[in-house]
């Protein structure tokens, strides 16, 4: 309304540019073409790359009102499940006059492409079939730490892979059963860590206090019991635990003195060979033994927060449980997770890093996954050490490290912005003679982990055509460069915070539109660095029509009916001289219709003259809708017994084999209390 006032009142038109009639004509022409080709888009958030790429394809933006845009951006910064935030995103230039004019001309048109950094910004239920959106509904089942933790345990239903081979074991501490499982895991890991300490550490240096050698013996017994449980050799044993609660507390206190306090174990040299043998056995059945060190460190995470917020590393059981109990709201919402920390990661110049890898899902049925060929590394600002559990050493999130000053002790090859392109990392591997492991181990392992994670969530996602989503997965590399999936982020940040992200984030956004838009028109279109790595066979989902239970059968049209029923009382003589017992009053039996009686009498009179069987009755298919009671009698001994008993009630005794055969073939089931149709 105010726009029209400014336009029609020259006295208050100060500062507004003159509208060129030729430009208006061009704008209307472009708008008509865009409407006809369904090329109207809306973006929530400052995404200059997406806007520019869409405009270059002839799309026209229907801009959100500034107040709505600011509100959505503010909400996205507080949304725990999304990683992106508009504070880090590049500020856009003001749109030119032509695009501003075209945006106003399409303000009442249908939008055919939505890009938003919030999944709940637009309800997919209100979208038309041809409208495209960049988020799937109900994808939080694997984009939250708690969801990924739970889903990957069901991987055995979808694939033969073991999640322990690529995802560090994880527990939701809000659930009591998982809390007990974590405590058991922590205790067992303390035992294996103690065995590693005996094997790896120099025990000749005398330190105080001394820890009794029985501590190692206890650790060996616990590990042996664990091996027996994996081989199901503990089935016949008593259910009593190996150690009581008090004994476990005493063992853990001794373990803390050794692993965290540097205490000496009495006569530890006598246990080196037995500890080595036990570790070799455990290595065959425990894929994560290699990432466990001697400190038994676990990383505690709020299950639905991003950008490293609230994450802490702890190595004492009581401290972990106390940390979780601080925030009752997170416990109530089941959002606390604890995950085994990778104590032996692959380091670059003695510095820890993680890998940010993008992938794109364009369909959930059939599951279609695109893997980006480029990725980048994020370094911590301090050299790696287990002597401190500070975030500057162990967390590689840029949102945390960008506020810290890099250590002077860190290698000079790691830049101050803490990032590397994947090509720089491959050059580092080549200097160590490990360049071939990048494709054969790292990339191959990341692809497999992504596919496994998506398979477990496939049944939980609300699939919709004309929908896609770009995800950012974070990986750690083990000592032998084996990738370990840490988490999967929805709405990964596209902020050009460094020269590395400015290059790659621009490219991944442009290539996303190549896959989503260009390939819709031309299947052979260039998809940039996106590579199709998985396309599942489509599964037809039957349409749900409600409960409709039907029992189908066949009606006999020309049956051979039996004689009319009479009293079921039988004399004792007909029961082989059995002792008479008190019998209940016989039920009143309704006689058969006269037509059937006459047909039965004629049949009875003619049966003695001709033992031949009658022609086969004609049948027709009928459907009986539930509820109905169906009596099914098959042939064989049971059927013959039923035939004899029924004939006895009717006082018709089958005497010959032919009559028995006729009875078994011509038996008609009917309800004597209802008339026969």
C-alpha positions in Angstrom: 0.0 0.0 0.0 2.8 2.4 0.9 4.6 1.6 -2.4 1.5 2.8 -4.3 1.4 6.0 -2.3 5.0 6.8 -3.1 4.4 6.1 -6.7 1.3 8.4 -7.2 2.3 11.4 -5.1 5.2 13.3 -6.6 5.6 15.6 -3.7 6.9 12.7 -1.6 8.8 10.8 -4.4 12.2 12.2 -3.3 15.0 9.7 -3.7 13.2 7.1 -5.9 14.7 6.3 -9.3 12.8 6.9 -12.4 11.1 3.8 -13.9 12.1 3.3 -17.5 9.2 2.1 -19.6 11.5 -0.1 -21.6 12.7 -1.7 -18.4 9.1 -2.3 -17.3 8.3 -3.9 -20.6 11.4 -6.2 -20.3 10.5 -7.1 -16.8 6.9 -8.1 -17.7 8.2 -10.1 -20.6 10.7 -12.0 -18.4 8.0 -12.5 -15.7 5.5 -13.9 -18.2 8.1 -16.4 -19.4 9.1 -17.4 -15.9 5.5 -18.0 -14.9 4.9 -20.1 -17.9 8.0 -22.2 -17.3 7.3 -22.4 -13.5 10.5 -20.6 -12.6 9.6 -18.7 -9.4 11.7 -19.3 -6.3 12.0 -18.2 -2.7 15.1 -18.3 -0.4 15.1 -18.0 3.3 18.5 -16.7 4.4 21.3 -14.9 2.6 22.4 -17.4 0.0 24.0 -15.3 -2.7 25.4 -18.3 -4.6 22.0 -20.0 -4.9 20.3 -16.7 -5.8 22.8 -15.9 -8.5 22.7 -19.5 -10.0 18.9 -19.5 -10.2 18.7 -16.1 -11.7 21.3 -17.2 -14.3 18.8 -20.0 -15.3 16.0 -17.5 -15.8 14.3 -17.9 -12.4 12.7 -14.9 -10.7 12.7 -14.5 -6.9 9.6 -13.9 -4.9 11.4 -12.2 -2.0 10.1 -12.7 1.5 9.1 -9.6 3.5 12.1 -8.3 5.5 10.4 -8.9 8.8 9.6 -12.5 8.0 13.2 -13.0 6.7 14.7 -11.6 9.9 12.4 -13.7 12.1 13.3 -16.9 10.3 17.0 -16.1 10.4 16.7 -15.5 14.1 14.9 -18.7 14.7 17.5 -20.7 12.6 20.3 -19.6 14.9 18.5 -21.1 17.9 17.4 -24.3 16.1 19.6 -27.1 17.6 19.1 -29.5 14.7 20.5 -27.2 12.0 24.1 -26.3 11.6 23.8 -23.2 9.5 23.5 -19.7 10.9 23.1 -16.5 9.0 25.7 -14.6 11.1 28.5 -16.5 9.3 27.0 -16.2 5.8 28.2 -13.7 3.3 26.1 -10.5 3.1 24.5 -10.0 -0.3 24.4 -7.0 -2.4 21.2 -5.1 -2.9 19.2 -6.5 -5.9 19.3 -4.3 -9.0 16.2 -2.4 -10.2 15.1 -5.0 -12.7 15.1 -7.9 -10.3 13.4 -5.8 -7.7 10.7 -4.9 -10.1 10.2 -8.5 -11.3 10.1 -9.7 -7.7 7.2 -7.4 -7.0 5.4 -8.5 -10.2 5.5 -12.2 -9.0 4.6 -11.6 -5.4 1.2 -13.3 -5.9 2.4 -16.1 -8.0 3.0 -19.7 -7.0 6.6 -20.5 -5.8 8.1 -23.6 -7.5 11.5 -23.7 -5.7 12.1 -23.2 -2.0 15.5 -23.1 -0.4 15.6 -22.7 3.4 18.0 -23.5 6.2 15.1 -24.6 8.4 13.2 -27.8 7.9 10.1 -26.6 9.6 10.0 -23.3 7.8 7.6 -24.7 5.2 5.1 -27.4 5.7 5.4 -30.1 3.0 1.8 -31.0 3.4 0.8 -27.7 1.9 3.0 -28.0 -1.2 1.8 -28.8 -4.6 3.3 -31.8 -6.4 5.4 -29.7 -8.8 6.9 -27.5 -6.1 10.6 -28.2 -5.1 12.0 -27.9 -1.6 15.5 -28.6 -0.2 14.4 -30.4 3.0 12.8 -33.8 3.7 10.4 -34.1 6.5 11.3 -36.1 9.6 15.0 -36.3 8.8 16.0 -35.7 12.4 16.2 -39.5 12.8 19.8 -39.4 11.6 20.8 -35.7 11.7 20.8 -35.6 15.5 23.4 -37.4 17.6 20.8 -39.3 19.5 19.0 -40.4 16.4 22.1 -41.6 14.6 23.2 -43.4 17.7 19.9 -45.4 17.9 19.4 -45.9 14.1 22.7 -47.5 13.4 22.0 -50.3 15.9 19.4 -51.5 13.5 21.8 -51.8 10.6 21.8 -55.6 10.7 18.2 -55.4 9.4 19.3 -53.6 6.3 22.8 -54.8 5.6 25.5 -57.2 6.7 27.9 -54.5 7.8 28.8 -54.0 11.5 28.2 -50.4 12.7 31.1 -50.9 15.2 33.4 -50.9 12.2 32.7 -47.3 11.2 30.7 -45.6 14.1 32.2 -45.2 17.6 29.9 -46.9 20.1 27.4 -44.5 21.5 24.7 -44.5 24.3 21.7 -42.4 25.2 22.2 -41.8 28.9 18.6 -40.7 29.5 17.4 -44.3 29.0 18.1 -46.6 32.0 18.9 -49.7 30.0 21.4 -47.7 27.9 22.9 -46.1 30.9 23.6 -49.5 32.4 25.0 -50.7 29.1 27.3 -47.7 29.1 28.5 -48.3 32.6 29.3 -51.9 31.7 31.1 -50.8 28.5 33.1 -48.2 30.5 34.2 -50.8 33.1 35.2 -53.3 30.4 37.1 -50.7 28.5 38.9 -49.8 31.7 40.0 -53.4 31.8 41.3 -53.5 28.2 43.0 -50.1 28.8 44.8 -51.5 31.8 46.0 -54.4 29.7 47.3 -51.9 27.1 49.0 -49.9 29.7 50.9 -53.0 31.0 52.0 -53.8 27.4 52.8 -50.3 26.2 54.1 -48.4 29.2 57.6 -48.7 30.7 56.9 -50.3 34.1 60.6 -50.3 35.2 60.3 -46.7 36.6 59.2 -47.0 40.2 56.3 -44.7 41.0 54.2 -44.3 44.0 51.6 -45.3 45.0 51.8 -48.9 44.1 48.8 -50.8 42.7 48.5 -54.5 43.6 49.0 -57.0 40.8 45.5 -58.4 41.5 44.2 -55.5 39.5 45.6 -56.9 36.3 44.3 -60.4 37.3 40.8 -58.9 37.7 41.1 -57.2 34.3 42.1 -60.4 32.6 39.1 -62.3 34.2 36.6 -59.6 33.0 38.0 -59.8 29.5 37.9 -63.6 29.5 34.3 -63.5 30.6 33.5 -61.0 27.8 35.0 -63.4 25.2 33.0 -66.3 26.6 29.8 -64.2 26.4 30.5 -63.4 22.7 30.9 -67.1 22.0 27.8 -68.0 24.1 29.8 -70.1 26.4 28.4 -68.4 29.4 24.9 -69.8 29.0 25.2 -72.5 31.6 27.0 -70.3 34.1 25.4 -68.6 37.0 23.9 -65.2 36.5 25.9 -63.7 39.4 28.2 -60.9 38.3 31.9 -61.3 38.4 32.4 -58.2 40.6 30.2 -56.5 43.0 29.5 -52.8 43.0 32.1 -52.2 45.7 34.7 -54.3 44.0 34.1 -52.4 40.7 34.7 -49.1 42.6 37.9 -50.4 44.0 39.1 -51.6 40.6 38.3 -48.3 38.9 40.1 -46.3 41.7 43.2 -48.5 41.1 42.8 -48.0 37.3 42.6 -44.3 37.7 45.9 -44.3 39.7 47.6 -46.2 37.0 46.1 -44.7 33.8 45.7 -41.1 35.0 48.1 -40.8 37.9 51.1 -42.8 36.6 51.2 -45.3 39.4 53.2 -48.5 39.2 51.7 -52.0 39.1 53.3 -54.6 41.3 55.2 -57.2 39.2 53.7 -56.0 36.0 56.4 -57.6 34.0 55.0 -61.0 34.9 51.7 -60.1 33.1 53.0 -58.7 29.8 52.7 -62.0 27.8 49.2 -62.8 29.1 48.0 -59.3 28.5 49.3 -59.4 24.9 47.6 -62.7 24.3 44.3 -61.4 25.7 44.5 -58.3 23.5 45.1 -60.4 20.4 42.0 -62.4 21.2 39.9 -59.2 21.8 41.2 -57.6 18.6 39.5 -60.4 16.5 36.1 -59.7 18.0 36.2 -55.9 18.8 36.6 -53.7 15.8 37.0 -50.6 18.0 39.9 -51.9 20.1 42.3 -49.9 17.9 40.7 -46.5 18.7 40.8 -47.2 22.4 43.9 -46.0 24.2 44.8 -46.2 27.9 42.9 -43.2 29.2 39.3 -44.5 28.6 38.1 -41.1 27.4 34.5 -40.5 26.4 32.9 -37.5 24.7 29.6 -36.3 26.2 27.3 -34.4 23.8 23.9 -32.8 24.0 22.1 -34.9 21.4 20.5 -32.2 19.2 23.0 -29.3 19.3 25.3 -28.3 16.5 28.6 -26.4 16.1 30.2 -28.1 19.0 28.1 -26.5 21.7 28.0 -28.2 25.1 30.4 -31.0 24.1 32.9 -32.1 26.7 35.5 -34.9 27.0 35.7 -36.8 30.3 37.6 -39.9 31.4 36.1 -40.7 34.9 32.8 -42.6 35.1 31.5 -40.5 38.1 32.3 -37.3 36.3 30.4 -38.4 33.1 27.3 -39.4 35.1 27.5 -36.2 37.2 27.8 -34.0 34.0 24.7 -35.6 32.5 22.6 -35.1 35.7 23.3 -31.4 35.7 20.7 -30.5 33.1 17.3 -32.2 33.9 15.7 -30.9 30.7 18.1 -32.7 28.5 17.6 -35.8 30.5 13.9 -35.5 30.1 14.1 -35.0 26.4 16.6 -38.0 26.1 19.1 -35.8 24.3 22.3 -36.6 26.2 24.6 -39.1 24.4 28.0 -40.3 25.3 30.3 -41.7 22.6 33.7 -43.4 22.8 36.4 -40.9 22.0 39.0 -41.9 19.4 42.2 -41.7 21.5 44.4 -42.8 18.7 43.6 -40.7 15.6 45.6 -40.1 12.5 47.5 -36.8 13.0 48.9 -34.2 10.6 52.0 -32.7 12.0 50.9 -33.9 15.5 47.6 -32.0 15.2 44.1 -33.5 15.3 41.7 -32.8 12.5 38.3 -34.0 11.1 36.9 -34.2 7.6 33.8 -32.4 6.4 32.2 -34.4 3.6 29.1 -33.4 1.7 26.5 -35.7 0.2 23.1 -35.1 -1.5 19.9 -37.2 -1.3 17.5 -36.6 -4.2 15.1 -39.4 -3.4 14.3 -41.9 -0.6 12.3 -44.3 -2.7 14.3 -45.4 -4.5 17.1 -44.2 -2.2 19.4 -42.1 -4.4 22.7 -40.7 -3.0 25.2 -38.3 -4.5 28.7 -38.1 -3.0 30.8 -34.9 -3.4 34.3 -35.6 -4.7 35.8 -32.6 -2.8 36.0 -32.2 1.0 38.1 -30.3 3.4 40.0 -30.7 6.7 39.4 -28.7 9.9 42.3 -28.6 12.4 42.4 -27.8 16.1 44.5 -24.8 17.2 46.6 -26.8 19.7 48.9 -29.8 19.2 47.2 -33.1 20.1 47.7 -34.4 23.7 45.8 -36.5 26.1 47.3 -34.6 29.1 44.5 -32.1 28.7 40.8 -32.4 27.7 40.4 -28.8 26.6 38.2 -28.1 23.6 41.0 -26.3 21.8 42.8 -29.7 21.5 40.0 -32.2 20.9 37.2 -30.3 19.0 37.8 -29.3 15.4 34.6 -27.3 14.8 35.4 -24.0 13.1 32.7 -22.3 15.2 34.9 -23.1 18.2 38.4 -22.9 16.8 37.9 -19.6 15.0 37.7 -17.8 18.4 41.0 -19.3 19.6 44.6 -18.3 18.7 46.7 -21.0 17.1 49.6 -22.3 19.3 53.1 -21.3 18.4 54.1 -24.9 18.9 51.8 -26.1 16.1 53.5 -26.9 12.8 53.9 -24.0 10.4 52.4 -26.0 7.5 49.0 -25.7 9.1 47.5 -22.3 8.2 46.1 -19.9 10.8 42.6 -20.4 9.4 42.9 -24.1 10.4 41.7 -25.6 7.1 43.1 -27.7 4.3 41.7 -28.7 0.9 41.6 -32.4 0.3 44.4 -31.9 -2.4 46.7 -30.6 0.3 46.0 -33.6 2.5 46.6 -36.0 -0.4 50.0 -34.3 -1.0 50.8 -34.9 2.7 49.9 -38.6 2.4 52.1 -38.8 -0.7 55.0 -37.5 1.3 54.5 -40.4 3.6 54.0 -43.0 0.9 50.2 -43.4 1.6 48.7 -41.5 -1.3 47.0 -44.7 -2.6 45.1 -45.1 0.7 43.1 -42.0 0.1 40.8 -43.5 -2.5 41.0 -47.2 -1.4 40.5 -46.6 2.3 39.3 -43.1 3.2 36.9 -42.3 0.3 35.6 -45.8 0.0 35.0 -46.0 3.8 33.2 -42.7 3.9 30.9 -43.7 1.0 30.0 -47.0 2.7 29.3 -45.2 6.1 27.0 -42.7 4.5 25.0 -45.4 2.7 24.7 -47.5 5.8 23.5 -44.5 7.8 20.9 -43.6 5.2 19.6 -47.2 4.9 18.8 -47.3 8.6 16.7 -44.1 8.4 14.9 -44.9 5.1 11.7 -46.1 6.7 11.6 -43.1 9.1 11.9 -40.4 6.5 8.8 -38.9 4.9 9.7 -39.3 1.3 8.4 -36.8 -1.2 9.1 -36.4 -4.9 10.6 -33.0 -6.0 12.5 -32.9 -2.7 16.2 -33.0 -2.1 18.6 -32.3 0.8 22.3 -31.5 1.2 24.0 -33.0 4.2 27.4 -32.5 5.8 29.0 -35.6 7.4 32.0 -35.3 9.8 34.6 -38.0 9.9 37.6 -38.8 12.0 40.5 -41.0 10.6 42.0 -43.7 12.7 45.7 -44.7 12.8 45.4 -46.7 9.6 43.3 -44.0 7.9 40.1 -45.9 8.5 37.2 -43.3 8.5 34.9 -43.1 11.6 31.6 -41.4 11.2 31.0 -38.9 14.0 27.8 -37.1 13.0 25.6 -36.0 10.1 24.5 -32.3 9.9 21.4 -31.0 8.2 21.8 -27.6 6.6 25.6 -27.7 6.6 27.2 -24.2 6.8 27.8 -22.5 3.5 29.7 -19.6 5.1 32.8 -18.5 3.2 34.7 -18.2 6.5 38.1 -19.0 5.0 39.6 -19.2 1.5 38.9 -23.0 1.7 35.2 -22.8 2.4 34.8 -19.8 0.0 36.0 -22.0 -2.8 34.3 -25.3 -1.9 31.0 -24.0 -0.5 30.4 -22.0 -3.6 31.1 -25.0 -5.8 28.9 -27.5 -3.8 25.9 -25.1 -4.0 26.3 -24.6 -7.8 26.7 -28.4 -8.3 23.7 -29.1 -6.1 21.5 -27.1 -8.5 23.1 -28.9 -11.5 21.9 -32.2 -10.0 18.5 -31.0 -8.9 17.5 -28.7 -11.7 19.7 -29.3 -14.8 19.5 -33.0 -14.6 15.6 -32.9 -14.5 15.7 -31.5 -18.0 18.7 -33.4 -19.4 19.8 -36.7 -17.8 23.2 -36.3 -19.4 23.7 -32.8 -17.9 26.9 -32.0 -16.1 26.7 -32.7 -12.3 29.9 -31.0 -11.3 31.8 -32.9 -8.6 28.7 -34.8 -7.5 29.0 -38.6 -8.1 26.0 -40.9 -8.0 27.2 -43.7 -5.6 23.9 -45.4 -4.7 20.5 -45.9 -6.3 18.3 -48.5 -4.7 15.7 -50.5 -6.6 12.3 -48.8 -6.2 9.9 -50.4 -3.8 6.2 -50.2 -4.6 4.2 -49.1 -1.5 0.6 -50.4 -1.6 -2.1 -47.8 -1.2 -3.6 -48.0 2.3 -7.4 -48.5 2.0 -8.2 -49.3 5.6 -8.9 -52.6 7.2 -11.0 -54.9 4.9 -10.8 -58.5 6.0 -12.4 -61.0 3.7 -12.6 -64.8 3.7 -13.1 -66.3 0.2 -14.6 -69.7 -0.4 -16.7 -71.8 -2.8 -20.4 -72.5 -2.6 -21.6 -76.0 -3.6 -24.6 -75.6 -5.9 -25.6 -79.3 -6.4 -24.8 -80.9 -3.1 -25.6 -84.5 -2.0 -27.6 -83.8 1.1 -27.9 -86.1 4.1 -31.0 -87.5 5.7 -33.0 -85.4 8.1 -31.5 -85.1 11.5 -33.1 -86.9 14.4 -32.5 -87.1 18.1 -28.9 -87.5 19.1 -29.8 -89.9 22.0 -28.3 -93.3 21.4 -29.1 -96.5 23.3 -26.5 -98.2 25.3 -26.7 -101.2 23.0 -25.5 -99.1 20.1 -22.6 -97.9 22.2 -21.2 -101.4 22.6 -22.8 -102.1 25.9 -21.3 -99.2 27.7 -22.6 -98.2 31.1 -25.5 -95.7 30.9 -24.7 -92.2 32.0 -26.9 -89.2 32.7 -27.3 -87.4 29.4 -28.4 -83.9 28.8 -31.7 -83.2 27.1 -31.5 -83.5 23.4 -31.5 -80.3 21.4 -34.5 -79.7 19.1 -33.4 -80.2 15.6 -35.1 -78.3 12.8 -36.0 -80.7 10.0 -34.7 -80.2 6.5 -36.9 -78.6 3.8 -39.3 -81.0 2.0 -37.5 -80.6 -1.3 -34.2 -81.8 0.2 -36.0 -84.6 2.1 -37.6 -85.9 -1.1 -34.3 -85.7 -2.9 -32.6 -87.5 -0.1 -35.2 -90.3 0.0 -34.9 -90.8 -3.7 -31.1 -90.9 -3.3 -31.4 -93.4 -0.5 -33.6 -95.8 -2.5 -31.4 -95.7 -5.5 -28.1 -96.0 -3.7 -28.6 -99.8 -3.2 -29.2 -100.4 -6.9 -26.3 -98.3 -8.2 -23.2 -97.7 -6.1 -21.8 -95.3 -8.7 -20.9 -91.8 -7.6 -23.0 -88.8 -8.8 -21.6 -86.3 -11.1 -19.3 -83.6 -9.7 -21.3 -80.7 -8.2 -20.9 -77.3 -9.9 -19.4 -74.6 -7.7 -19.2 -70.9 -7.8 -16.8 -68.5 -5.9 -18.3 -66.5 -3.0 -16.8 -64.1 -0.5 -17.8 -64.1 3.1 -17.1 -60.9 4.9 -16.0 -61.1 8.5 -17.0 -61.7 11.2 -17.9 -65.3 10.4 -17.1 -68.7 11.9 -15.5 -71.0 9.4 -15.3 -74.8 10.0 -12.6 -76.4 8.0 -12.4 -80.2 7.8 -9.8 -81.9 5.7 -9.4 -85.4 4.5 -7.6 -88.2 6.2 -8.1 -90.0 9.4 -9.6 -87.1 11.3 -12.1 -86.5 8.5 -13.1 -90.2 8.5 -13.6 -90.0 12.2 -15.9 -87.0 11.9 -17.9 -88.7 9.1 -18.5 -91.8 11.2 -19.5 -89.7 14.2 -21.9 -87.6 12.2 -23.4 -90.7 10.5 -23.9 -92.2 14.0 -25.9 -89.2 15.1 -28.1 -89.5 12.0 -28.4 -93.2 12.6 -26.8 -93.9 9.2 -23.9 -96.2 9.5 -21.6 -96.4 6.5 -21.0 -100.1 5.9 -19.1 -100.4 2.7 -15.9 -98.8 1.5 -17.9 -97.2 -1.3 -20.3 -95.5 1.2 -17.4 -94.3 3.3 -15.9 -92.8 0.2 -19.2 -91.2 -0.7 -19.5 -89.8 2.8 -16.0 -88.2 2.7 -16.6 -86.7 -0.8 -20.2 -85.5 -0.3 -20.2 -84.1 3.2 -22.0 -80.8 3.4 -21.4 -78.4 6.2 -24.3 -76.4 7.3 -25.8 -74.8 10.4 -28.8 -76.9 11.6 -30.3 -73.9 13.3 -30.7 -71.9 10.1 -32.6 -72.8 6.9 -30.7 -74.1 4.0 -30.7 -71.9 1.0 
